[in-house]
Amino acid sequence: MEESGSGVTPPDIVTVGSATEDVMIQCDDANVITVADSRGNQRFMALEYGGKMHVNEIEITVGGGALNTAITFARQGMDAAAIVRVGRDDPGRRVRSRLEEMGVGTDLMAYSETSGTGYSTIITTFTGERTVLVHRGAARELNEDDIPWERTAEVGWMYVGALAGGSWRLYPKLGRFAGEHGIKLALNLGTSQIEQGLEDHRDLLYNTHVIFQNVEEMRALTGVKPDRGDGDVREMCRQVHECGVDIVVITDGPRGAMASDVRAHYTIPAYDVEVRATVGAGDAFASGFISALWHGKCVEEALRLAAANSASVISHPGANRGILNWDEALQFTRKTRMRS
């Protein structure tokens, strides 16, 4: 970052959330079981109880929402920094090394003196879908003392991913801070916050520029039941817009994604790629969308570029190995076929 009269030039975007060490396990022998109940169909990954399962591949890498998104932003031309909390351990050093390797600023990282870096075991089966076993570690301790408020007051964008443990208390503080300083806040709520519903988050959403959730999360957040066809999505968007959010983005896995900016609704299919693992797909989509807006693209084009980044990630092992740079993302949208 360049020096200025007031100190260090602020980054274009800061990401706030988790950074973890990830163990990726490919286990094609795991079974997928579908269970139907009054809420619809749910799928479960099943491993033989007491059995010994063959593992096809194993890889140790790093991930987490704040890390994955920051890598996209840096790869696609933005000056990005990550605000994460890790332990003073080897995984924490590997997180820092990966961020530095990708050109992400690490001077805003925080360290725990009592907890180790977060850790995830990610089991992927033959479908490409994954089940994640998460130990939050130091990430759950992220707190307001870890946020360099003065240094982030002049950033253009702030991306806040799922916050676990006690770190959820940062949501309203970050929302107010973004509103007071004219920062474009991008948000991806975690499971616990989604379950609370819209009413508990009105102040936060009032200061949110764009929100990203998958369709199941958005149904849970808004309480909209799956019985209106296309009207479901429009009603979910209407409710979230009423809270003050400018752009609502809803992803639906292989069925594509949609966005609403109050004036219009935009829908795109997914790109037709071979799925290696779906881990990191949501992070790649959200960060690809924000990057496209930062580059001056319209909402519809931003959806296509977001889908391109996500499709590239799911066609590679790991949560961030397939992240595209800006030129690669543009080329991907021109050369890769979308599903009909």
C-alpha positions as CSV (number, residue, x, y, z in Angstrom):
1,M,0.0,0.0,0.0
2,E,1.2,3.5,-0.8
3,E,2.0,6.0,1.8
4,S,-0.1,9.2,2.0
5,G,-0.2,12.3,4.1
6,S,-2.6,10.6,6.5
7,G,-0.7,7.4,6.7
8,V,-1.2,4.2,4.7
9,T,-3.6,4.2,1.8
10,P,-6.7,2.2,2.7
11,P,-7.4,-1.0,0.7
12,D,-10.2,-1.2,-1.7
13,I,-11.9,-3.9,0.4
14,V,-11.4,-5.7,3.7
15,T,-12.8,-9.1,4.4
16,V,-14.0,-10.1,7.9
17,G,-14.5,-13.6,9.1
18,S,-12.8,-17.0,9.2
19,A,-9.5,-18.5,8.1
20,T,-8.9,-22.1,8.7
21,E,-6.7,-25.0,7.9
22,D,-8.6,-27.5,5.8
23,V,-8.2,-31.2,5.3
24,M,-9.9,-32.2,2.0
25,I,-10.9,-35.9,1.9
26,Q,-12.3,-37.4,-1.3
27,C,-14.3,-40.5,-0.3
28,D,-16.3,-41.9,-3.3
29,D,-17.5,-44.9,-1.2
30,A,-19.7,-42.7,1.0
31,N,-23.4,-43.1,0.4
32,V,-25.9,-40.3,-0.2
33,I,-29.3,-40.9,1.4
34,T,-32.4,-38.8,0.7
35,V,-35.0,-38.4,3.4
36,A,-38.4,-36.9,2.7
37,D,-40.4,-35.1,5.5
38,S,-42.9,-32.3,5.8
39,R,-40.1,-29.7,5.0
40,G,-39.2,-31.4,1.8
41,N,-36.2,-33.6,0.9
42,Q,-33.0,-33.6,2.8
43,R,-29.8,-35.4,1.8
44,F,-27.3,-37.0,4.2
45,M,-23.8,-38.4,3.6
46,A,-23.6,-41.8,5.2
47,L,-20.5,-43.7,6.2
48,E,-20.7,-47.3,7.5
49,Y,-20.9,-47.2,11.3
50,G,-17.8,-49.0,12.7
51,G,-16.4,-49.6,9.2
52,K,-13.2,-48.6,7.5
53,M,-13.7,-46.4,4.4
54,H,-11.4,-46.1,1.4
55,V,-10.2,-42.5,0.8
56,N,-9.5,-41.6,-2.8
57,E,-7.5,-38.4,-2.2
58,I,-6.4,-36.2,0.6
59,E,-5.1,-32.7,0.6
60,I,-4.2,-30.3,3.3
61,T,-4.8,-26.6,2.5
62,V,-6.2,-23.4,3.9
63,G,-9.7,-21.9,3.5
64,G,-12.4,-20.0,5.4
65,G,-14.8,-17.4,4.1
66,A,-12.6,-14.3,4.7
67,L,-9.5,-16.0,3.2
68,N,-11.2,-17.3,0.1
69,T,-13.0,-14.1,-0.8
70,A,-9.9,-12.0,-0.1
71,I,-8.0,-14.2,-2.6
72,T,-10.5,-13.5,-5.3
73,F,-10.5,-9.8,-4.7
74,A,-6.7,-9.7,-4.9
75,R,-6.5,-11.9,-8.0
76,Q,-9.1,-9.8,-9.7
77,G,-7.3,-6.5,-9.2
78,M,-8.5,-5.1,-5.9
79,D,-6.3,-4.0,-3.1
80,A,-7.6,-6.4,-0.4
81,A,-6.8,-7.1,3.2
82,A,-8.2,-9.8,5.6
83,I,-9.3,-9.3,9.1
84,V,-9.2,-12.8,10.7
85,R,-8.1,-14.3,14.0
86,V,-5.7,-17.3,14.0
87,G,-3.6,-19.0,16.5
88,R,0.2,-18.6,16.9
89,D,0.8,-22.0,15.4
90,D,1.8,-23.6,12.2
91,P,-1.7,-23.5,10.6
92,G,-1.8,-19.8,11.4
93,R,1.5,-19.3,9.7
94,R,0.2,-21.2,6.7
95,V,-2.9,-19.0,6.5
96,R,-0.7,-15.9,6.5
97,S,1.7,-17.4,3.9
98,R,-1.2,-18.3,1.6
99,L,-2.7,-14.8,1.8
100,E,0.7,-13.2,1.2
101,E,1.3,-15.5,-1.7
102,M,-2.0,-14.3,-3.3
103,G,-1.2,-10.6,-2.7
104,V,-3.6,-10.1,0.2
105,G,-2.7,-7.7,3.0
106,T,-2.0,-9.5,6.3
107,D,-1.2,-6.6,8.5
108,L,-4.8,-6.5,9.9
109,M,-4.7,-10.1,11.1
110,A,-5.3,-10.8,14.8
111,Y,-3.8,-13.6,16.9
112,S,-5.1,-15.6,19.8
113,E,-2.8,-16.4,22.7
114,T,-5.0,-19.2,24.0
115,S,-6.7,-20.9,21.0
116,G,-5.3,-22.6,17.9
117,T,-6.2,-21.7,14.3
118,G,-9.6,-23.0,13.1
119,Y,-9.7,-26.4,11.5
120,S,-12.1,-28.1,9.0
121,T,-12.3,-31.6,7.7
122,I,-14.2,-31.6,4.4
123,I,-15.5,-34.9,3.1
124,T,-16.5,-35.0,-0.5
125,T,-18.2,-37.9,-2.2
126,F,-18.9,-39.0,-5.8
127,T,-21.5,-36.3,-6.3
128,G,-19.1,-33.5,-5.6
129,E,-21.1,-32.4,-2.6
130,R,-19.4,-32.1,0.7
131,T,-19.9,-32.4,4.4
132,V,-17.8,-30.2,6.6
133,L,-16.7,-30.9,10.1
134,V,-15.6,-27.6,11.6
135,H,-13.6,-26.6,14.7
136,R,-13.8,-22.8,14.8
137,G,-10.8,-22.3,17.1
138,A,-9.5,-18.8,17.2
139,A,-12.0,-17.6,14.6
140,R,-14.8,-17.7,17.2
141,E,-12.9,-15.2,19.4
142,L,-12.8,-12.4,16.7
143,N,-14.0,-9.2,18.5
144,E,-14.2,-5.5,18.2
145,D,-10.7,-5.0,19.6
146,D,-9.4,-7.0,16.6
147,I,-11.0,-4.5,14.2
148,P,-8.7,-1.6,13.3
149,W,-11.6,0.8,13.1
150,E,-9.5,3.9,12.2
151,R,-7.6,2.2,9.4
152,T,-10.8,0.7,7.9
153,A,-12.9,3.9,8.0
154,E,-11.9,4.9,4.5
155,V,-12.2,1.5,2.7
156,G,-14.6,1.4,-0.2
157,W,-16.0,-2.1,0.5
158,M,-16.3,-4.5,3.4
159,Y,-17.2,-8.1,3.0
160,V,-18.4,-9.9,6.2
161,G,-18.9,-13.6,6.1
162,A,-20.4,-16.0,8.6
163,L,-19.2,-15.2,12.1
164,A,-19.2,-18.1,14.6
165,G,-19.0,-18.3,18.4
166,G,-18.8,-14.9,20.2
167,S,-17.7,-13.2,17.0
168,W,-21.4,-12.8,15.9
169,R,-21.6,-9.7,18.1
170,L,-19.6,-7.9,15.4
171,Y,-22.5,-7.9,12.9
172,P,-24.4,-4.9,14.3
173,K,-21.2,-3.0,15.1
174,L,-19.8,-3.5,11.6
175,G,-23.2,-2.6,10.1
176,R,-23.3,0.7,12.0
177,F,-19.7,1.4,11.2
178,A,-20.3,0.9,7.4
179,G,-23.3,3.1,7.5
180,E,-21.5,5.9,9.3
181,H,-18.5,5.9,7.0
182,G,-20.2,5.3,3.6
183,I,-18.7,1.8,3.2
184,K,-20.4,-0.6,0.8
185,L,-21.1,-3.5,3.1
186,A,-21.5,-7.0,1.6
187,L,-22.9,-9.6,3.8
188,N,-23.2,-13.4,4.1
189,L,-25.1,-14.3,7.3
190,G,-24.2,-17.5,9.2
191,T,-26.6,-20.2,10.2
192,S,-27.4,-19.0,13.7
193,Q,-28.2,-15.5,12.5
194,I,-30.4,-16.8,9.7
195,E,-32.5,-18.7,12.1
196,Q,-33.3,-15.5,14.0
197,G,-35.1,-14.1,11.0
198,L,-35.3,-10.7,9.4
199,E,-36.6,-8.7,12.3
200,D,-33.5,-9.3,14.4
201,H,-31.3,-7.9,11.7
202,R,-33.2,-4.9,10.4
203,D,-30.5,-2.4,11.6
204,L,-27.8,-4.5,10.0
205,L,-29.6,-4.9,6.7
206,Y,-30.4,-1.2,6.5
207,N,-26.7,-0.6,6.2
208,T,-26.1,-3.5,3.8
209,H,-25.4,-2.8,0.1
210,V,-25.5,-6.5,-1.1
211,I,-26.4,-9.8,0.6
212,F,-25.5,-13.3,-0.6
213,Q,-27.4,-16.4,0.6
214,N,-28.3,-19.6,-1.0
215,V,-32.0,-20.3,-1.6
216,E,-32.5,-22.5,1.5
217,E,-30.8,-19.9,3.7
218,M,-33.0,-17.2,2.2
219,R,-36.2,-19.2,2.8
220,A,-35.2,-19.6,6.5
221,L,-34.3,-15.9,6.8
222,T,-37.6,-14.7,5.3
223,G,-40.0,-17.5,6.2
224,V,-41.1,-17.8,2.6
225,K,-42.4,-21.3,1.9
226,P,-41.5,-23.2,-1.4
227,D,-45.0,-23.1,-2.9
228,R,-45.1,-20.1,-5.2
229,G,-42.8,-21.1,-8.1
230,D,-40.9,-18.0,-9.3
231,G,-43.0,-15.9,-6.9
232,D,-41.0,-17.4,-4.0
233,V,-37.8,-15.7,-5.1
234,R,-39.5,-12.4,-5.8
235,E,-41.2,-12.4,-2.4
236,M,-37.9,-13.1,-0.6
237,C,-36.2,-10.3,-2.5
238,R,-39.1,-7.9,-1.7
239,Q,-38.8,-8.6,2.0
240,V,-35.0,-8.1,2.1
241,H,-35.2,-4.9,0.0
242,E,-37.8,-3.5,2.4
243,C,-35.1,-3.8,5.1
244,G,-32.9,-1.5,3.1
245,V,-30.6,-3.9,1.1
246,D,-29.8,-2.5,-2.3
247,I,-28.9,-5.8,-4.1
248,V,-30.1,-9.3,-3.1
249,V,-28.3,-12.3,-4.6
250,I,-29.6,-15.8,-4.2
251,T,-27.7,-18.9,-5.3
252,D,-29.2,-22.2,-6.1
253,G,-26.3,-24.6,-6.8
254,P,-26.5,-26.3,-10.2
255,R,-29.8,-24.5,-11.0
256,G,-27.9,-21.2,-11.2
257,A,-28.5,-17.9,-9.4
258,M,-30.5,-14.7,-9.4
259,A,-30.2,-11.1,-8.3
260,S,-32.5,-8.2,-7.7
261,D,-31.6,-4.5,-7.5
262,V,-35.2,-3.3,-6.8
263,R,-35.6,-2.2,-10.4
264,A,-35.3,-5.6,-12.0
265,H,-34.7,-9.3,-11.4
266,Y,-31.9,-11.2,-13.2
267,T,-31.5,-14.9,-13.5
268,I,-28.7,-17.0,-15.0
269,P,-28.1,-20.8,-15.3
270,A,-24.9,-22.4,-13.9
271,Y,-21.9,-23.1,-16.2
272,D,-21.6,-26.6,-17.4
273,V,-18.4,-27.9,-15.7
274,E,-17.4,-31.2,-14.1
275,V,-17.7,-30.8,-10.3
276,R,-14.7,-31.9,-8.3
277,A,-15.9,-30.4,-5.0
278,T,-18.4,-27.7,-4.1
279,V,-16.4,-26.4,-1.1
280,G,-15.7,-22.7,-1.5
281,A,-18.4,-22.2,-4.2
282,G,-20.4,-19.6,-2.3
283,D,-17.3,-17.6,-1.4
284,A,-16.1,-17.6,-5.0
285,F,-19.6,-16.5,-6.2
286,A,-19.9,-13.6,-3.7
287,S,-16.4,-12.3,-4.2
288,G,-16.6,-12.6,-8.0
289,F,-19.9,-10.6,-8.0
290,I,-18.4,-7.8,-5.8
291,S,-15.2,-7.7,-8.0
292,A,-17.3,-7.3,-11.1
293,L,-19.3,-4.4,-9.6
294,W,-16.0,-2.8,-8.5
295,H,-14.9,-3.1,-12.2
296,G,-18.0,-1.3,-13.3
297,K,-20.1,-4.2,-14.5
298,C,-23.9,-4.2,-14.3
299,V,-25.7,-6.6,-12.0
300,E,-26.5,-9.1,-14.8
301,E,-22.9,-9.2,-16.0
302,A,-21.7,-9.4,-12.4
303,L,-23.9,-12.6,-12.0
304,R,-22.1,-14.2,-15.0
305,L,-18.7,-13.3,-13.7
306,A,-19.5,-14.5,-10.3
307,A,-20.8,-17.8,-11.7
308,A,-17.6,-18.2,-13.7
309,N,-15.4,-17.8,-10.6
310,S,-17.6,-20.3,-8.7
311,A,-17.6,-22.8,-11.6
312,S,-13.8,-22.7,-11.8
313,V,-13.5,-23.3,-8.1
314,I,-15.8,-26.3,-8.0
315,S,-13.9,-27.9,-10.9
316,H,-10.7,-27.9,-8.8
317,P,-10.0,-29.5,-5.4
318,G,-9.8,-27.1,-2.5
319,A,-11.7,-24.0,-1.7
320,N,-9.5,-21.5,-3.5
321,R,-7.2,-23.2,-6.0
322,G,-9.5,-22.5,-8.9
323,I,-10.0,-18.8,-8.3
324,L,-9.8,-16.8,-11.5
325,N,-8.0,-13.6,-12.1
326,W,-9.9,-10.8,-13.9
327,D,-8.8,-11.7,-17.4
328,E,-9.5,-15.4,-16.8
329,A,-13.0,-14.6,-15.5
330,L,-13.8,-12.6,-18.6
331,Q,-12.4,-15.3,-20.9
332,F,-14.4,-18.0,-19.0
333,T,-17.7,-16.3,-19.6
334,R,-16.9,-16.1,-23.3
335,K,-15.7,-19.7,-23.8
336,T,-17.7,-21.8,-21.3
337,R,-21.2,-23.0,-22.0
338,M,-24.0,-22.5,-19.6
339,R,-26.5,-25.2,-18.8
340,S,-29.7,-25.1,-20.8
